[in-house]
Amino acid sequence: MNQRGLVLRPFLTERVSLEKSHHATIDFVLKDLKLFSRRLSTVSTALADETQILDRLHYKNKNQHRSALFSRRVSELRRYSHRVEKLNICGLVDDVRQCFFGATEGFK
């Protein structure tokens, strides 16, 4: 993230700009990346649910148990989970996969 709060994305190259000899290797890696992307999507959904629970727990107990160690750890975990959600890792993985298919071809 830069100073203005914008997410910096690496330069992504389309598949047509790569040598044909590398396409088989890239296809193999993209197949694994597709499986990883599906698993990551499931984990991301579970993280969103857990974050909502942490938010509610923090809301209900922030004043009464503020100084308790457990409450401080819940607040810390809540902050970290929001940071992970803000990263949007699923979107980044999909962007990497999509860059190899160009504008005319779709990806599944």
N, C-alpha and C positions, 0 to 999 in steps of 0.2 A: 504494500500500500504506500502510495507516495504522500507528500505533504498535504495535498488537497483532499485526501481521503479516497482517491480513486484506486481501484484495484488494477494493478499492472499485470498484464497477461503476456506470456512469452510469445515470440513470433512463431506462428504456426504455418507450416508449409503444406500445400496441397499435394496429393498423391502423384499427380501428373508431372510434377517437377522432380520426382525422384527417379533413379535408374530402375529399369524393368527388372534387373537381377535382384533387387532388394524387395520386390513386391511380395514374394512368397514368405519371407521372414516377417515382413510387416503385417501380412494377413494373419500369420500365426499369433503375433503379439496382440493384434487388434481383437482376435477371438478371445484371448485370455482377458483382455481389457474389458470386453463386453460382459463377461462373466463377473469380473470384479465390480463393474459398474452396477450390475443388478444387485449384488450383495451389498454394496455401499449404499444403494438406495434404500434397502431394507433397514440397514443400520441407522441411516440418517432419519428415517421415519421413527424408529424406536428412540433415538436421541431426542427428537422433537417432543415426543410424549413424556420422556423423563424430565426434560427441561421444564415442561409445563407443570409437572408435579413439584419440581424444585421451586419454581416461581410461586406456586400456591403455598408451599410450606414456608417459604421465606416471608411472604406477605402476612400470613397468619401469626408468625412467631417472631418477627424481627424486633419488636419492641420489648417483649417479655424476656426473651432469651438472648438478647444481643451480646452479652458478655460471655455466654457459655461457649466452650470450645466447639461443641457440636454445631452450634448455630453459625459460628465463624467459618467452620469447614463447609457447611452447606452453602453459605454465601459465596465462598471461594469456588466451589464446584459449580455453582450456578453461573458465575462470571465466566469460567472456562468453557462451560457448555454453550453459552451465548457466543463466545468467540469462535468456537468450532462451527456453529451454525452460520455465523457471518462469513466464514471462509468459503462456503458454498462449494465444497469439494466435488459433489456430484456434478455440478455445472462445469467445473474445470475439466473433469474426466470426460464428460460428454463433448466439450469443445475440442479436446485432443482427438477423440475418436472421429468427430465430424470433419475435422480439417483434412482428413485423408480421403474424403468422399467427394469433395467439391460441391458446387452449387447445383449441378445437374443431377447428381446421384443422391439418393436418400440413404440413410442408414437405419438399420433396425435394431 
